[in-house]
Structure formats: C-alpha cells, structure tokens
Amino acid sequence: MVSTLSGIRFPLIPSGFKSSLHSNFNGGDRRSTTLCLLLDNTSSFSRKIFAGKSSYDSDSPSSLTVAASKKVLVPGGPTDGSPPLTEQLEAPSTDSEDPQVLEDVDSVTMEDEIVEDEVISSLDVGSVDDDKTKVEETPSPLKGTASTAPKSIPPPGTGQKIYEIDPLLKGFRDHLDYRYGQYKKLRVEIDKYEGGLEVFSRGYEKFGFTRSATGITYREWAPGAKSASLIGDFNNWNMNADVMTQNEFGVWEIFLPNNADGSPAIPHGSRVKIRMDTPSGVKDSIPAWIKFSVQAPNEIPYNGIYYDPPEEEKYVFQHPQPKRPQSLRIYEAHVGMSSTEPKINTYAEFRDDVLPRIKKLGYNAVQLMAIQEHSYYASFGYHVTNFFAPSSRCGTPDDLKSLIDRAHELGLLVLMDIVHSHASNNTLDGLNMFDGTDSHYFHSGSRGYHWMWDSRLFNYGSWEVLRYLLSNARWWLEEFKFDGFRFDGVTSMMYTHHGLQVAFTGNYSEYFGLATDVEAVTYLMLVNDLIHGLYPEAVSIGEDVSGMPAFCIPVAGGGVGFDYRLHMAIADKWIELLQKMDETWQMSDIVHTLTNRRWGEKCVAYAESHDQALVGDKTIAFWLMDKDMYDFMALDRPSTPTVDRGIALHKMIRLITMGLGGEGYLNFMGNEFGHPEWIDFPRGVQHLPNGKIVPGNNNSFDKCRRRFDLADAEYLRYHGLQEFDRAMHHLEETYSFMTSEHQYISRKDEGDKVIVFERGNLVFVFNFHWSKSYSDYRVGCLKPGKYKIVLDSDEKIFGGFDRIAHTAEYFTVDGWYDERPNSFQVYAPCRTAVVYALVETKETIPIKG
C-alpha cells in the first residue's frame, strides 16, 4: 500500500513494524528487507531531469588522507568534542564554554607571510614542536580530493584599504587589525591543515553519504555520542546491523559495500537515520549532511532520504549562468506560496508559470526564499532543519535544478536566501542536540539561544562548524548553480546582543567593541572569500540593519566582503510615514533616509519585502487603501478618494525608492501590483506553555498564495500598478540611472512638497502635495538641451488621470537655479512623479555612470 505526497511514494509501515526496530539483524541480502521511498513516475514533477552529480570520493575508509596537528588530543570521553583538526582561533572573550572550541595558536600578525596555494598533506608534514614538546602526527579526518577543474582562492591582503576609504576607522584600528589578524590566522591554519579554503569547503565530499565504485561511505561528526549505528529502510531499521566506528576526532564512520549484483547497499529514495546513544539518551536523527528529507503523511518529524538517482534521471544543466548585471533588480519569491490557488506550489510550476512573469516584468534576478529544508512551514524558511536539502514540499532536488536552469535560460540570476545566522530548535529532525550535547554545533547556554526567534545560534569559533557552513554555501553554488546569496540575519550574527533592544545611532563604538562577535564576523569574511574567490560572478548580499562600516568593502582591504547591503531602514521609514497622513510627511526626512548609506558601499533598496506582507503587518497597498481594495478596484465602477490616493502614492513610493535608495532594487512577489491581502501560513491552534491559546486558521492555504490573476485582469486597477512596476524596470534598463555616479538632489521643498533630483541623464520630479498642482514649475538641471518625458505615474495605463501631454518638449535656459547651471519648466500635478530624460544630441554628451 502506497501513499503519495509531492511526487514521493511512501510505503505505509505495518503497525507491528516498530517492534522490529530493536530485533537482531544478521545481514544477508539487504534488498529483501528494504522499504524504499521511490519517486512516483506519475507525479507532476518533471522526469526529464538530471545533471552530473558531485564528484564522489572513491577512497575506502582506510585510504583517508591526513594532515598534521600541533597538539596532542586530550582524552575526555564521548562528550569531549575534540575537533578533527588543529587549534581554534582565539575568541574575543578569554573563556570558552564549549569543549570543541580549539586552543589558540601562535599569532599571525599583519606582516606575516601567507602560504599561497600550498597544500600540506600527511606526506609533507611530520611531527612539530609545540611548547618544546614533540608530538606525533595527528590525522585530519577530511583532506578532500582535487576537483577536476582546479580552483583557487586568492590569499589575504593587507587589510589596510579600509582606512583610506574611511579615515574615521583609524580610531578603531586596534579592533579592526585584531579582527583581520584573526581572519588571516584562520586562513593560515586552513591552508596548513586542510590544504586550503578550496578543499576545506568541500566537506560534503567526505561527510554524509558518499558513493564510490565499491560502495557507500557514511560519516558524521558527533563527538558527544557514545555509540552510533546507521538505520533505515535498507536494513529494516535494525540498530545492530550497521554499527559505526568512531575515530579520535569524534567522527563516526561506516562503509557499506555494494550488493552482490553491484547495486548500492542503500537504494535511492530509502529513508535513513543515525541512531546514537548520547548523554541525553538514545535518539534517532536525520544525518546532518543529508541532501533530501521528507515528511511522511500523518507524521511530524521528517525522515532523511538517501538521494542518489540513476544517471539517466539526473538533471543536466543546459544553459550557462548569466553574467552579473550592472544594476541588480531582484524579485523576491517563495516557491511554495507562488500559486494563485490555495496550495503549495512546486518547483516545476514556478519554473513554467512564474519565471516568465518575472522576466516580462523586467527584473534580472529572482531571490528564492525557504529553499533549505525547514520542518515548520510558517517559519518562512528561516528555521532550517536540514541545511543541505532543498525543501521537499515543492519537489525533488532535480526539480529545483530544472527551475534554476530555466531561469538562466531567461537571463535571470537566481539568488538564494541562505540562513547561517541560526538554526531550528528541533531535536528530532534538526541539528539541535544532535550528539546529545547543547554545545555541538552551537554555543552552549544562553549564548547559543536566540530568545526572540526561539532558535539555536552557531558557534563560529568551532572548526567543524566552519567546515559545515562554508561547505554548505559552496554546495548550493556548485551543485545547484545558484548565482549568489542573500545572507539572512547578519546583524544577529555580528553582535552578541543580536541587535535586539539596541538602537544603532551610527557611533563607531557601537560597531567595534566588546559587543561585536569577532568569530562571526570572521566567518562572514571567510564565506565571502570563498564565494568571490571561486565564483567571481556570484553576488553576496547581507541583511544588516546596523550599518556596520566596511560591510561592503572587499575582504582583502579589511572589509567584511559583501557586494550589497540590504537598505532595511527604507522600508521601516515608509511604514512609519504610512501611519500618518501624507500632509505631515517631511521631504527632507524621506530624502535623508533614502540616501543615508556609506560612500562606496552598494545597497539594495526596497520599499517593502516579505516582512511587511506577513500577517500582523501590512503591505504598503494595504496601509494606503485598506478595505477599499476589496470593493473599488474594478475600472467599471467609481473609485474612492482612498483608492485614488493609494494608487498614486504606491507608485511614487516605489519609484523614489528605486531612484534614490541604492544601486540595487528588490520587491517581494505580488507587492508590485498591491496584492490585496497579507500572508498567513496554514496553522492550527497553539497552546503555549503559559496557558495562552493562540487561534489558528484551520490550516488554511487561502492567504498563503499570490493572486497574480488580479494583476493580469485589465479591468482591475491592480493591472495599472503592475504596468507601472514594469515601466520602472524598463526605465532603468534603458538609462542605467541606479548605477550612475552622478546623483544630485536639487530641491526638497517642504511647502510645495516637491522633491527634484538628478541621476545620470534623468531628472526626477516628485510632487507629494495632496491637492496642489504646479504649472510652469522650474526645476534645475546640470546639462543644457532638450528634455522629454520618459515615465509619468499619472498616465492612464498606470491608473492615473493623464494630466500631462507627452508631446511637449522641454528646453533648458541658462542661469543658476537650485544651485544648478540650467533649468526648465514643467507641469507637476499633485501626487505625481515624472521623469525627464536629456535628448541626446552632438551638443549634449551623456553623463558617464
């Protein structure tokens, strides 16, 4: 009897099956006792899939390459998490509560030479002196194999460029030089004991399940476990069948030879778990490096799945990855809730239905949320349980590859919303208490717990945590061809207070002090090194609300290394203003928020993201129009003053955000046309420990979808908003104003409620006044000549009133106005934004941007 869910077929286990879990198992032909989780060939997922798998390691456990360590391992029992390599970097604090954090090594100063592209193997390194004590060579559990196409990561720089860019940082040189020294020290140690960052970041080739010609090797780092065995469908869940062995680094391992007929011991699609006897008791866990996991019908915990389809079923990428665009215009999307129907959408449906829409709108990148597996759907993907597994709700890993390949065919970058700032608190299907200790992957005690998110916080000072996270980032880039990342919760990572109940004022002492988590910042430097060193076209975006200086300066120059910072203050400002009548809005306040960013550090601006769309908050459209959106959006019936105001301001807010807010732009799916409702994931009634009852929504998907049909209906006003969004992207594609170096704000008139600014060869005129329209309104400009209208928010096709004649031509006159050498006169209707472009002639040379 078989139950089907999302293209996966689940065998229903007989009621008496659980009693066999502890029975003796004497080996024999594994196939006779296997309960397989097979792919359903009749499902809606694409079957013509499948690209080359990652390079499997063909070595047997006995041929594992090793490296040397400086210190003798100290015996300490199963909970002594001695890490598999060498000493760890010194943390900002002097005490470490976690046994797996390594001791400090000899300092690496700013003048130290860095080993370039040198791989030190067990054949190169003998014993070493440490505190005059000769020790024997200690093996590293994971010296990776060479890739078919060798890649290298440039060595560290001097870390001094930041002081040239921002001289104010010289007052915090001690902190910044210490931070860079810690980063350089890590690079040296990784080079010395792992063969370099390129090898270190391929942990997935050794940990978890790896396939060779002779069988399957499974390895897991679990120093706290007293015993471990691999269990699953393949061995009838018998804990005595495949008992694992542990090495001196806390790594458990087992090799399963192929069956007599040459087939793998674990069939593709089989459920697998690791059973461990831990300090907290016996527990069954999903392997930490699992590549796929699913939730069976009527079960709560997920099951790990051995995912290794036949070669003919693996998706083969057909299209090259696009080059990074000059201006990044991101469509933030959630695959599961991208259907117009109340259901969980699939990767295949998103590929076929949503990607063409994104392309047509003019975006050049799609940012996918909730890709890493998360057992709690309503977490929006931010409580990750299985870091290497794409969410099975939407399909298989190969279905996701097909989606990404189609996006590349359309010329779209695919960015992943990656979560390395925290992890799910789940113990059954996540990393929490994986080996029975709370200090395994995370800090122990309060430092390892995020009280607001109810999640665990990684210990970035642990060698194996670094391996896990760096390998995770590379896995998504290498295996799935993602074009970059949006790193979630970076502010929480960089400070021990996690940005909670802290108001950042811009004082530099807030960024470089005891509250800074240097280990976390060092990890961010390493991962950006990895991304940009191996994938020069990849994009790295950090979600930071603090305004950390040098956040978007390359690591070689002393920065954290991101390409872009999310300009989060803009959305907060719009929500603040929308709670007031627009008559009270201050033009200077709007301009200051939009332009308040660090020179030389690029920002992605957005008026609203998924945060504002969640239940409990309101989108911009809902703030502006509220319940009138339900009854007055049809063009065949009269509008209301609320709807007219809302549509006008919705367009103006988005255009001025794109025009002044940064070098990139982001929009969450559906918000471009003013999606009428919030997001509410299906949920049941919650009974909190304090006795409080939180009502559910009867597990409804009604508000967990996107009504794209509303935007496509030309008889609804939503269509006009969507067309305006499309016109904004066409404007940027044509004039590249977002990346122009020329930006000048010539007017912020509080009386007229007018903002005028130049960007590139464009002049933007915003009249926020609620009732006053201005004839012959003079605006200043830099270049003389003839100007024309290239975008008008008052056009009828955008839901406006067509108050401006587009046949008019605008000629400049000499003479200073608003501190500009030229000016021209315009008609500026109330609540309207108009963009004027310089008509190119031989006399008018475009401003280079």
Buried (B, 14 or more C-beta within 10 A) or exposed (E): EEEEBBBBBBBEBEEEEEEBEEEEBEEEEBBEBBBBBBBBEEBEBBBEBBBEBBBBBEBEEEEBBBBBBBBEEEEEEBBBBBBBBBBBBBBBBEEBBBBBBBEBBEEBEBEBEBBEEEBBEBEEBEEBEBEEEEBEEBBBBBBBBEBEEEBEBEBBBEBBBBBEBBEEBEEBBEBBBBBBBBBBBBBBBBBBBBBBBBBBBBBBBBBBBBBBEBBBBBBBBBBBBBBBBBBBBBBBBBBEBBEBEBBEBBBBBBBBEBBEEEEBBBBBBBBBBBBBBBBBEEBBBBBBBBBBBBBBEEEEBBBBBBBBBEEEBBBBBEBEBBEBBEBBBBBBBBBBBBBBEEEBBBBBBBBBBBBEBBBEBBBBBBBBBBBBBBBBBBBBBBBBBBBBBBBBBBBBBBBBBBBBBBBBBBEBBBBBBBBBBBBBBBBBBBBBBBBBBBBBBBBBEEBBBBEEBEBBBBBBBBBBBBBBBBBBBBBBBBBBBBBBBBBBBBBBBBBBEBBEEBEBEEEBEBBBEEBBBBBBBBBBBBBBBBBBBBBEEBBBBBBBBBBBBBBBBBBBBBBBBBBBBBBBBBBEBBBEBBEEEBEEBEBEBBBBBBBBBBEEBBBBBBBBBBBBBBBEBBBBBBBBBEEBBEEBBEEEEEBEEBBBBBBBBBBBBBBBBBBBBBBBBBBBBBBBBBBBBBBBBBBEEEEEEEEEEEEEBEEEBEBBBBBBEBBBBEEBBBBBBBBBBBBBBBBBEEBBBBBBEBBBBBBBBEEBBBBBBBBBBBBBBBBBBBEBBBEEBBBBBBBBBBBBBBBBBBBEEBBBEEBBEEEEEBEBEEEEBBEBBBBBBBBBBBBBBBBBBBBEEEEBEBBEB
